Amino acid sequence: MEVHVNQIEKRSWIEIDLAQLKANYLIYKKKLKTDADIMAVIKADAYGHGDVQVARMLSWCGCHLFAVSNIDEAVGLREAGVQGEILLLGYSSPFYAKTLVDYDLTQAIVSEEYAEALASTPFKVKCQFAIDTGMNRIGLNGDDSEQCERIIRHYAERLHLNGMFTHLCVADTDTEECRAFTWGQINKFKSVAERIADLHLPYVHCCNSAAGLNYLDGSEKFDLIGGIVRLGIILFGLKPSPETILPEGIAPAIAWKSAISQVKDVYPGETIGYGRTFKVERKSRIATVTTGYADGLNRHLSNRGHVLIRGHRAPIVGRICMDQTLVDVTDIPEVAMGDKVVVLGRDGDLQYTADDMAEDLGTIGYEVLCTMSKRVQRFYVSSNSSL
Ligand SMILES: *Cc1c(COP(=O)(O)O)cnc(C)c1O
């Protein structure tokens, strides 16, 4: 969907299409084979999209479960008036027990030791146990479901326990080995859930974006554990892994744009930028783009990446600078000062997504989104007038 925003003219800015985000949420929800609830994972400022704006839009769509990474993100959402459950997926110092209660936040319990520390404060914190089923990051050891049960029962009384979850680490990869591993994780999690079924915890969940599509099948395997999907990357229209086929209609909601400050001729034998890493071999037109690595344009794209200008690709030449980047526009007619540059997004028939940039960088779209810096102002637009 093309967004027309004629008013915005900055050095470097991001346009976020809320209607596309809404479409992503609704399409994903419809694509699920069960009527599982969606917990929107809006950590890291909603993967760079602005957590408050995204939470407000999703609340409007009926979403009432949110997850973030830490207490600052959670408090920020509450202070902005976001209602519903907010789960902190990672550690907060027990020092913040009062804040967790005051803001009605739900804390992930990362270990027995941590449960004890939280339970030893004067505050009865809302919480959910993390169960480690094979990722070896956080949680009680899911290999020993009996011990998980003992610990959970003990703290169910001393804390305000309302759920438990695990995280699947290869649900996005469709090989026999990964599928077997993922089913192993799901089964371990389910054995713990069965042992404590009598506690009737309302929030028991194991699926991320990828697992919601690839595993959650409505079968009895997901009784007790399949009622909630934690939706992250697909909400933002990107792929959990390069081989993922996204449901039709789900697309990135972000466009990162910039401008051209100067265009000049450069002659054979001259070099471009710091370190003189690009040597000009033909008479060239070089444009200066007003975005650099301080904006989040990864310096590893130097002499490798490209931007879109006037519907054409313009290769990045020389090293990306802190605030500026040089691109070769020799083959693009009539490029001039003030022209719009698409760093991420669509321009004419071409599109360059965070997933494409990630491929050029040897990373994942998640990282590209999270590293667009705060100094790049976000603007909220809607390609669809109903929002
Ligand atoms: C980030 C995160 C998610 C969301 O993962 P996506 O791959 O973006 O869907 C879900 N659960 C946990 C525990 C996470 O840390």
The ligand as an SDF file (V2000), in Angstrom:
LIG
                    3D

 15 15  0  0  0  0  0  0  0  0999 V2000
   10.2340  -11.3970   21.2460 C   0  0  0  0  0  0  0  0  0  0  0  0
    9.4460  -12.5070   21.8000 C   0  0  0  0  0  0  0  0  0  0  0  0
    8.2940  -12.9590   21.1450 C   0  0  0  0  0  0  0  0  0  0  0  0
    7.8780  -12.4690   19.7710 C   0  0  0  0  0  0  0  0  0  0  0  0
    8.6060  -13.1870   18.8220 O   0  0  0  0  0  0  0  0  0  0  0  0
    8.3490  -12.9740   17.2450 P   0  0  0  0  0  0  0  0  0  0  0  0
    9.3030  -13.9120   16.6110 O   0  0  0  0  0  0  0  0  0  0  0  0
    8.6610  -11.5400   16.9740 O   0  0  0  0  0  0  0  0  0  0  0  0
    6.9180  -13.3130   17.0240 O   0  0  0  0  0  0  0  0  0  0  0  0
    7.5290  -13.9200   21.7620 C   0  0  0  0  0  0  0  0  0  0  0  0
    7.8890  -14.4210   22.9630 N   0  0  0  0  0  0  0  0  0  0  0  0
    8.9970  -14.0350   23.6080 C   0  0  0  0  0  0  0  0  0  0  0  0
    9.3330  -14.6370   24.9250 C   0  0  0  0  0  0  0  0  0  0  0  0
    9.8210  -13.0750   23.0560 C   0  0  0  0  0  0  0  0  0  0  0  0
   10.9410  -12.7120   23.6860 O   0  0  0  0  0  0  0  0  0  0  0  0
  1  2  1  0
  2  3  1  0
  2 14  2  0
  3  4  1  0
  3 10  2  0
  4  5  1  0
  5  6  1  0
  6  7  2  0
  6  8  1  0
  6  9  1  0
 10 11  1  0
 11 12  2  0
 12 13  1  0
 12 14  1  0
 14 15  1  0
M  END
$$$$
